[in-house]
């Protein structure tokens, strides 16, 4: 993979997507302040925050699944049979 484009070197070492998002001005200011505190770019800060949020969501879902494991009860019916019975012949 070449990093050279018609305008020069892109700086990317792997395939990345560029996206355009809309943010309220206050949120953008908070992101920029956090990026400055970290000595990072806006893009890197948004990427890090997104990865952290998605990781936390996955952790919470896995925790909830562990809580439910072995506690889920059957519905007490034959759902597949009921669906098939309701279909036109």
N, C-alpha and C positions, 0 to 999 in steps of 0.2 A: 504494500500500500504506500503510495507516495503522499508525502505531506505537503508537497509543493502545489500551489494553485496559481492561477494567472496573476493573483495579487501578492504572491509570496508564500512563505511558510505559514501553515495554519496553526501550528503549535500542538495540535491534537495528535496523540500517539495511538488512539483507538477510535473506533467508530462512535460518534456521539450525534444525537439529534439536537438541533437548535429549535427552540420553541418560543413563541410569543405569548405572554400571559398578561392579563389585566389585573392590577392590584390597586387598592385604594392608596392615596398618597401617604397616609400615615403609616400603613403597613410597609410600604416601600422605604420610607425613612427609617423605620425600625430595622429592616433588613440591612440597609446600607450602614447603619450604626453598628450592627452586630458584625458585619463584614469588616468594618474598620477596626473594631476591637480585636478581631481575630487576625488582622493583617491579611485578609483574604479577599477574594473577589465576590461580587454579588452572585455570580453563577455558582461558585463553589459553596457559598453559604446556603443558597436555596437548595442545591443538591444535597448537602449534608443534612439540612433540616428535613427534607423530604425522606431521605433514607432513614433517619432516626424515627420520624413519625410512622412510616410504614413498618419499620421493625417493631415498634411498640405495639402497633395494631396487630401484627402477626403474633406477638408474644401474648397479648391479651386474649386473642382468639384461641390460641393453643391452650392457655390456662383455663379458659371456659370449657373447652372440649374435654380437658382432663377432669374438670369438676363434674361434667355430665356423664363421663364414661362409666357405664354400668348402672346409671340411674335412670336412663331413658326407658319409659314403658311403652309397650306396644299400643297401638290405637284401638285394638280390640275388634278389628274388622278386616274384611278382605277388599282392600282398595282396588287391587288389580281386577278382581272379579266384578266389582261394582262398575268400574270403568268399561270393562268389556261388555257387560250386560246392557249398559246404556248406549252402546254404539249401534247404529243402524245395521241391519243384516245385509 
